Structures are given as C-alpha cells and as structure tokens.
Amino acid sequence: MNPGSNRGNIKIGLSVGIVLKQDQKSGNITRGVVKKILTNSSSHPHGIKVQLEDGRVGRVKEIN
C-alpha cells in the first residue's frame, strides 16, 4: 500500500510528492513540503490530501 495513504506517516514540514487534481490522469508528481493535512480520516486509498507550503493541494503518493 502507498505510504501516503496512511495519515500517521505524514507530518507538517515533511517533503512529499503529491498528485494535483488536474494531474490525476497523467499521474504527474509535484514535490513540496506539507503545510497542512486536509484529510481527517486515518487513511485514504488514493492518498492523504495535503496542502503544500506554496498553496497547492493534492494527494500524497510518495514520502521523500
């Protein structure tokens, strides 16, 4: 399972790779640092939704 699917693995300030909403078809990864965790549940099959420090929002696919 994707480590980004478990909320416990994600902390504010962590460097992650996310997929933005508009990149879901292509699977293009955007890298950044977590500013805010937006998913409240402990896990999500498509990845925990986060906001990066630059304001972009997406689901975590990899943890760097």
C-alpha positions, -999 to 999 in steps of 0.1 A, spaced: 0 0 0 11 36 -7 28 50 25 10 83 16 -24 66 22 -18 64 60 -22 97 79 2 86 106 31 87 81 25 124 72 37 153 93 38 190 87 72 200 73 77 166 56 89 166 20 64 147 -2 54 140 -38 17 147 -45 -6 144 -74 -27 175 -81 -63 172 -91 -56 182 -127 -27 156 -129 -47 126 -117 -50 112 -153 -13 116 -161 -1 107 -126 24 136 -127 41 141 -93 46 176 -78 71 178 -50 69 201 -20 67 205 18 35 198 38 19 229 53 -14 214 63 -31 180 64 -66 182 49 -78 146 52 -93 139 87 -96 101 84 -67 79 94 -63 65 59 -74 71 23 -69 46 -6 -58 74 -30 -35 91 -6 -39 117 22 -49 151 9 -24 178 19 -17 215 12 19 223 3 37 254 15 31 271 -19 -6 266 -15 -11 237 -40 -34 208 -28 -31 172 -38 -29 136 -25 4 122 -12 18 95 -35 54 94 -21 72 105 10 108 117 4 
